[in-house]
């Protein structure tokens, strides 16, 4: 019976007064796996082994801060009345686009200080970023958030999903679209695509731009299904607006850099 379904425990571990949530563990796992991949590829591409470790030490905290600030700004009507909840990131509420802005800004400054090409760093990091996003969406799964509209159990079963996913999508007496899963699978496909594009040997910067385009296409359509979207005005979803803007910006940068001769080096040069 549906009334007997209990959600998975959001808590990973209690250490005295400290509570560690699955949300943080899963996001942290995504970061570590992405860092391992980027470090290996960076070494293959001639970068010092510590390059991405040093970058992550700055980029991750700044990205998390920006992701939270971005979310809070667009949910200010709520947080202005609940100021004590602003730091509670373990409850969810990290906007990926805000985190991406913070990470890119950090990467630009880091590359300038180290005398490295930002585009080279971004190309190497792109597969790690999208794989980290694919893993991180499972944190939303544990929090029962970032889901879509209501569906029936029969619909979920028709997708041949395991029971633990179906049961976790039973929230307050209703089943919902597992949009976290749709985006996770889309990102995993994007990860595989980017690995293949490495062998194509695109020009410098184009692997990262491919990531932005791929992720944004998927996010645009999946966002339409979600029930917790940040809204800009009326029925205008912020994530969809940003996704379209990123696609246009990425295509324009791709063309501009080629026309101006700013992308002569190739990924494997």
Secondary structure, 3 states (H helix, E strand, C coil): CHHHCCCCCCEEEEECCEEEEHHHHHHHHHHHHHHHHHHHHHHHCCCCCCHHHHHHHHHHHHHHHHHHHHHHHHCHHHHCCCHHHCCCHHHCCCCHHHHHHHHHHHHHHHHHHHCCCHHHHHHHHHHHHHHHHHHHHHHHHHHCCCCECEECHHHHHHCCCCHHHHHHCEECCEEECCHHHHHHHHHHHHHHHHHHHHHHCCECCHHHHHHHHHHHHHHHHHHCCECCCCEEECCEEHHHHHHHHHHHHHHHHHHHHHHCCCCCCECCC
